[in-house]
Amino acid sequence: MKFVAITSCPTGIAHTYMAAEALQMAAQEMGYEIKVETQGSVGAENVLTDEDLAQAKAVIIAADTSVDKSRFTGMPIIEASAKDAIKDAKSLLIQAANVQESSIPKETVKPDKGEEKRPQKGVYKHLMTGVSFMIPFVVAGGLLIALGFALGGIYVYKVPGSFGETLFSTGKAAFALMIPILGAYISYSIADRPGLVPGMVGGYIAANNGSGFLGAMVAGFAAGYIVLGIKKYVRLPKSLQGLMPILVIPVLSSAIMGLLMVYIIGKPMTLFNTALSSWLTSLSGTNAAVLGIILGLMMAFDMGGPVNKAAYTFATATVASGNPSAIMAAVMVAGMVPPLGIALSTIIAKKKYTLEEREAGKANWLLGLSFITEGAIPFAAADPIRVIPSIMAGSAVAGALSMVFGSTIVVPHGGIWVLAIPHVVTNLGPYIIALIAGTVVSGLILSVVKKPLEK
């Protein structure tokens, strides 16, 4: 029996490939054949062919972003999140194997247990689609800005035409596209291709009128549902139906978005952003520590899930202008701690871990240092009661210390590998201390509470 699958997560880095591997291993164990297309940060890999689809009994879509299902018309589809596939791939395969032929006409089969609790539907899935397309612009922009600083000094922007300033300006250009892309692909997730134009227009206006990241989010959702409304209620004679996608929808939806952004959405979002920025700027001492603790807890709570992504997305908005961000620094150091703390624990208390877990712990050193929090997921899934509180404690310590030390960063990703670039991190020494402290706290707590292996 053969199945096909697609996996995709917002960043397209860890969950995408972990879900694919989990499905492949479960299928092999159960005696099934499966081909998994991964839609990651480098694009679609192992792409499903028409022959694959013709031979498959069902499609499994394990994704937190919007996936085009037009290829699968007439096939039963099992939908879940990437994390569901990582945790329980066998359950998805069982549902796919048991699907009835009578369900084939364009029906989607949803997982049975806990469906109402799954966050990948609706608002969350639309938002994560926007975030997944936005992140490459954020990462590219941030790293190019950092390289510009490294080559041209902290005042590189005052030397136009130099090599460093060119890299710096290119990074700023990538950052400038970040917010319009967010709005465009939230709208795309809701209304498909017709949503791209009004979503990008709304995001562009948000980027230029001060409403920023939050304004682009609102614009993306508004644009998507405006397009759906136009498609539903605007009717043209049959002879003019061809004008809908190329003329009526883009012109009408963009005009409505422009009016909304200028007269309704823009001003309150701008006021909110200004107030939030002033509040964050005023934070110091104890207040900053509290914010660092909250961000740290969020980063470790679900290790790449919606809570983690909420903190990360909020932080990326603070570096969009190319200015150093204390919040981004706290989020990055807190996100590095969970895999590192677990890796440390597999050394301190190695008798409490199986050989396979100790080997996975070695990989977690690299994942943690690279700011890939998802490396902690297999350990958390196997022992959530002990692992999750332990890594949350360490991340909270790291986030709080980073804020108290006043460390800032100008890049949104890269982990420890970008710290050596000059001018990327302020207060680098204390920042590394925060990372070590958080790792040690998580490692020690987990080593103490971890249940010994049964003999």
Rosetta blueprint (number, residue, H / E / L):
1 M L
2 K E
3 F E
4 V E
5 A E
6 I E
7 T E
8 S E
9 C L
10 P L
11 T L
12 G L
13 I L
14 A L
15 H H
16 T H
17 Y H
18 M H
19 A H
20 A H
21 E H
22 A H
23 L H
24 Q H
25 M H
26 A H
27 A H
28 Q H
29 E H
30 M H
31 G L
32 Y L
33 E E
34 I E
35 K E
36 V E
37 E E
38 T E
39 Q E
40 G E
41 S L
42 V L
43 G E
44 A E
45 E E
46 N L
47 V L
48 L L
49 T L
50 D H
51 E H
52 D H
53 L H
54 A H
55 Q H
56 A L
57 K L
58 A L
59 V E
60 I E
61 I E
62 A E
63 A E
64 D L
65 T L
66 S L
67 V L
68 D L
69 K L
70 S H
71 R H
72 F H
73 T L
74 G L
75 M L
76 P L
77 I E
78 I E
79 E E
80 A E
81 S L
82 A H
83 K H
84 D H
85 A H
86 I H
87 K H
88 D H
89 A H
90 K H
91 S H
92 L H
93 L H
94 I H
95 Q H
96 A H
97 A H
98 N H
99 V L
100 Q L
101 E H
102 S H
103 S H
104 I L
105 P L
106 K L
107 E L
108 T E
109 V E
110 K L
111 P L
112 D L
113 K L
114 G L
115 E H
116 E H
117 K H
118 R L
119 P L
120 Q L
121 K L
122 G H
123 V H
124 Y H
125 K H
126 H H
127 L H
128 M H
129 T H
130 G H
131 V H
132 S H
133 F H
134 M H
135 I H
136 P H
137 F H
138 V H
139 V H
140 A H
141 G H
142 G H
143 L H
144 L H
145 I H
146 A H
147 L H
148 G H
149 F H
150 A H
151 L H
152 G H
153 G L
154 I L
155 Y L
156 V H
157 Y H
158 K H
159 V L
160 P L
161 G L
162 S L
163 F H
164 G H
165 E H
166 T H
167 L H
168 F H
169 S H
170 T H
171 G H
172 K H
173 A H
174 A H
175 F H
176 A H
177 L H
178 M H
179 I H
180 P H
181 I H
182 L H
183 G H
184 A H
185 Y H
186 I H
187 S H
188 Y H
189 S H
190 I H
191 A H
192 D L
193 R H
194 P H
195 G H
196 L H
197 V H
198 P H
199 G H
200 M H
201 V H
202 G H
203 G H
204 Y H
205 I H
206 A H
207 A H
208 N H
209 N H
210 G L
211 S L
212 G H
213 F H
214 L H
215 G H
216 A H
217 M H
218 V H
219 A H
220 G H
221 F H
222 A H
223 A H
224 G H
225 Y H
226 I H
227 V H
228 L H
229 G H
230 I H
231 K H
232 K H
233 Y H
234 V L
235 R L
236 L L
237 P L
238 K H
239 S H
240 L H
241 Q L
242 G L
243 L H
244 M H
245 P H
246 I H
247 L H
248 V H
249 I H
250 P H
251 V H
252 L H
253 S H
254 S H
255 A H
256 I H
257 M H
258 G H
259 L H
260 L H
261 M H
262 V H
263 Y H
264 I H
265 I H
266 G H
267 K H
268 P H
269 M H
270 T H
271 L H
272 F H
273 N H
274 T H
275 A H
276 L H
277 S H
278 S H
279 W H
280 L H
281 T H
282 S H
283 L L
284 S L
285 G L
286 T H
287 N H
288 A H
289 A H
290 V H
291 L H
292 G H
293 I H
294 I H
295 L H
296 G H
297 L H
298 M H
299 M H
300 A H
301 F H
302 D L
303 M L
304 G L
305 G L
306 P H
307 V H
308 N H
309 K H
310 A H
311 A H
312 Y H
313 T H
314 F H
315 A H
316 T H
317 A H
318 T H
319 V L
320 A L
321 S L
322 G L
323 N L
324 P L
325 S E
326 A H
327 I H
328 M H
329 A H
330 A H
331 V H
332 M H
333 V H
334 A H
335 G H
336 M H
337 V H
338 P H
339 P H
340 L H
341 G H
342 I H
343 A H
344 L H
345 S H
346 T H
347 I H
348 I H
349 A L
350 K H
351 K H
352 K H
353 Y L
354 T L
355 L H
356 E H
357 E H
358 R H
359 E H
360 A H
361 G H
362 K H
363 A H
364 N H
365 W H
366 L H
367 L H
368 G H
369 L H
370 S L
371 F L
372 I L
373 T H
374 E H
375 G H
376 A H
377 I H
378 P H
379 F H
380 A H
381 A H
382 A H
383 D L
384 P H
385 I H
386 R H
387 V H
388 I H
389 P H
390 S H
391 I H
392 M H
393 A H
394 G H
395 S H
396 A H
397 V H
398 A H
399 G H
400 A H
401 L H
402 S H
403 M H
404 V H
405 F H
406 G L
407 S L
408 T E
409 I E
410 V L
411 V L
412 P L
413 H L
414 G L
415 G H
416 I H
417 W H
418 V H
419 L L
420 A L
421 I L
422 P L
423 H L
424 V L
425 V E
426 T E
427 N L
428 L H
429 G H
430 P H
431 Y H
432 I H
433 I H
434 A H
435 L H
436 I H
437 A H
438 G H
439 T H
440 V H
441 V H
442 S H
443 G H
444 L H
445 I H
446 L H
447 S H
448 V H
449 V H
450 K L
451 K L
452 P L
453 L L
454 E L
455 K L
